[in-house]
Amino acid sequence: ILGIFEITNQKEIIIDDLNPNYITSGLTKIYSAFNEDFIIYDGRVGSALCYLIKQFLIEKKTNFIPTEVL
């Protein structure tokens, strides 16, 4: 399990490699400060993206809308 300083030196974060104690909203800000390649998204951004995906699929008359975007 990787610690915070090993994580900040990586080009990508693999969730399974993280110590569960490091997955907090505060520590994502630390990751972002250490490495500008880390982007912070909060729940509002995720919600807005799901809404846009759902609207796009409805507009295209898609037969399948994933439950994650409902």
PyRosetta script that sets phi, psi and omega in degrees:
from pyrosetta import init, pose_from_sequence

init()
pose = pose_from_sequence("ILGIFEITNQKEIIIDDLNPNYITSGLTKIYSAFNEDFIIYDGRVGSALCYLIKQFLIEKKTNFIPTEVL")
pose.set_psi(1, 131.0)
pose.set_omega(1, -176.9)
pose.set_phi(2, -82.4)
pose.set_psi(2, 146.0)
pose.set_omega(2, 173.7)
pose.set_phi(3, -91.5)
pose.set_psi(3, 175.4)
pose.set_omega(3, -174.7)
pose.set_phi(4, -62.0)
pose.set_psi(4, -37.3)
pose.set_omega(4, -175.9)
pose.set_phi(5, -75.7)
pose.set_psi(5, -31.7)
pose.set_omega(5, 174.0)
pose.set_phi(6, -68.2)
pose.set_psi(6, -37.3)
pose.set_omega(6, -178.8)
pose.set_phi(7, -64.4)
pose.set_psi(7, -42.2)
pose.set_omega(7, -175.2)
pose.set_phi(8, -68.4)
pose.set_psi(8, -15.1)
pose.set_omega(8, 178.5)
pose.set_phi(9, -92.8)
pose.set_psi(9, -0.9)
pose.set_omega(9, -178.9)
pose.set_phi(10, -91.3)
pose.set_psi(10, 156.4)
pose.set_omega(10, 176.6)
pose.set_phi(11, -82.1)
pose.set_psi(11, -24.0)
pose.set_omega(11, 176.4)
pose.set_phi(12, -144.2)
pose.set_psi(12, 153.7)
pose.set_omega(12, 178.6)
pose.set_phi(13, -105.0)
pose.set_psi(13, 129.2)
pose.set_omega(13, 174.8)
pose.set_phi(14, -103.7)
pose.set_psi(14, 116.1)
pose.set_omega(14, -172.8)
pose.set_phi(15, -53.5)
pose.set_psi(15, -40.8)
pose.set_omega(15, -178.0)
pose.set_phi(16, -64.8)
pose.set_psi(16, -20.2)
pose.set_omega(16, 179.2)
pose.set_phi(17, -84.5)
pose.set_psi(17, -11.1)
pose.set_omega(17, -175.3)
pose.set_phi(18, -80.8)
pose.set_psi(18, 144.5)
pose.set_omega(18, 169.6)
pose.set_phi(19, -72.4)
pose.set_psi(19, 126.2)
pose.set_omega(19, -177.4)
pose.set_phi(20, -55.4)
pose.set_psi(20, -24.6)
pose.set_omega(20, 179.2)
pose.set_phi(21, -70.8)
pose.set_psi(21, -16.0)
pose.set_omega(21, -178.4)
pose.set_phi(22, -93.1)
pose.set_psi(22, -6.6)
pose.set_omega(22, -176.6)
pose.set_phi(23, -90.7)
pose.set_psi(23, 84.0)
pose.set_omega(23, 178.3)
pose.set_phi(24, -137.1)
pose.set_psi(24, 162.3)
pose.set_omega(24, 179.5)
pose.set_phi(25, -65.9)
pose.set_psi(25, -34.4)
pose.set_omega(25, 179.2)
pose.set_phi(26, -66.6)
pose.set_psi(26, -41.2)
pose.set_omega(26, -177.9)
pose.set_phi(27, -73.3)
pose.set_psi(27, -25.7)
pose.set_omega(27, 174.9)
pose.set_phi(28, -64.2)
pose.set_psi(28, -31.3)
pose.set_omega(28, 176.5)
pose.set_phi(29, -68.7)
pose.set_psi(29, -36.1)
pose.set_omega(29, 176.6)
pose.set_phi(30, -65.8)
pose.set_psi(30, -46.0)
pose.set_omega(30, 177.5)
pose.set_phi(31, -55.6)
pose.set_psi(31, -43.7)
pose.set_omega(31, -178.6)
pose.set_phi(32, -63.8)
pose.set_psi(32, -38.4)
pose.set_omega(32, 180.0)
pose.set_phi(33, -69.2)
pose.set_psi(33, -35.5)
pose.set_omega(33, -179.1)
pose.set_phi(34, -75.8)
pose.set_psi(34, -32.5)
pose.set_omega(34, -173.6)
pose.set_phi(35, -140.8)
pose.set_psi(35, 115.7)
pose.set_omega(35, -176.0)
pose.set_phi(36, -68.7)
pose.set_psi(36, -8.8)
pose.set_omega(36, 176.5)
pose.set_phi(37, -77.8)
pose.set_psi(37, -14.9)
pose.set_omega(37, 177.7)
pose.set_phi(38, -84.7)
pose.set_psi(38, 127.3)
pose.set_omega(38, -178.6)
pose.set_phi(39, -112.4)
pose.set_psi(39, 137.3)
pose.set_omega(39, -179.9)
pose.set_phi(40, -98.0)
pose.set_psi(40, 126.3)
pose.set_omega(40, 172.6)
pose.set_phi(41, -121.8)
pose.set_psi(41, 134.0)
pose.set_omega(41, 175.5)
pose.set_phi(42, -101.2)
pose.set_psi(42, -179.8)
pose.set_omega(42, -176.3)
pose.set_phi(43, -59.8)
pose.set_psi(43, -30.8)
pose.set_omega(43, -179.5)
pose.set_phi(44, -67.2)
pose.set_psi(44, -36.5)
pose.set_omega(44, 178.3)
pose.set_phi(45, -67.6)
pose.set_psi(45, -45.0)
pose.set_omega(45, 178.0)
pose.set_phi(46, -59.9)
pose.set_psi(46, -42.5)
pose.set_omega(46, 179.1)
pose.set_phi(47, -63.8)
pose.set_psi(47, -43.7)
pose.set_omega(47, 179.4)
pose.set_phi(48, -64.1)
pose.set_psi(48, -40.3)
pose.set_omega(48, 178.7)
pose.set_phi(49, -64.4)
pose.set_psi(49, -42.2)
pose.set_omega(49, 177.3)
pose.set_phi(50, -61.8)
pose.set_psi(50, -41.6)
pose.set_omega(50, 178.7)
pose.set_phi(51, -61.4)
pose.set_psi(51, -45.5)
pose.set_omega(51, -180.0)
pose.set_phi(52, -64.1)
pose.set_psi(52, -40.3)
pose.set_omega(52, 177.8)
pose.set_phi(53, -62.9)
pose.set_psi(53, -46.5)
pose.set_omega(53, -179.9)
pose.set_phi(54, -60.0)
pose.set_psi(54, -46.0)
pose.set_omega(54, -179.8)
pose.set_phi(55, -62.7)
pose.set_psi(55, -39.5)
pose.set_omega(55, 178.1)
pose.set_phi(56, -62.5)
pose.set_psi(56, -46.7)
pose.set_omega(56, -179.1)
pose.set_phi(57, -65.0)
pose.set_psi(57, -37.5)
pose.set_omega(57, 177.1)
pose.set_phi(58, -65.4)
pose.set_psi(58, -44.0)
pose.set_omega(58, -179.9)
pose.set_phi(59, -62.5)
pose.set_psi(59, -36.3)
pose.set_omega(59, -179.9)
pose.set_phi(60, -83.4)
pose.set_psi(60, 2.7)
pose.set_omega(60, 179.3)
pose.set_phi(61, 55.6)
pose.set_psi(61, 43.0)
pose.set_omega(61, 178.5)
pose.set_phi(62, -71.7)
pose.set_psi(62, 139.7)
pose.set_omega(62, -179.9)
pose.set_phi(63, -75.9)
pose.set_psi(63, -17.3)
pose.set_omega(63, -175.9)
pose.set_phi(64, -125.6)
pose.set_psi(64, 125.2)
pose.set_omega(64, 173.0)
pose.set_phi(65, -121.6)
pose.set_psi(65, 116.2)
pose.set_omega(65, -178.6)
pose.set_phi(66, -58.2)
pose.set_psi(66, 142.5)
pose.set_omega(66, -179.5)
pose.set_phi(67, -63.4)
pose.set_psi(67, -22.5)
pose.set_omega(67, 179.8)
pose.set_phi(68, -64.9)
pose.set_psi(68, -24.1)
pose.set_omega(68, -178.4)
pose.set_phi(69, -102.1)
pose.set_psi(69, -0.2)
pose.set_omega(69, -179.7)
pose.set_phi(70, -76.5)
pose.dump_pdb("model.pdb")
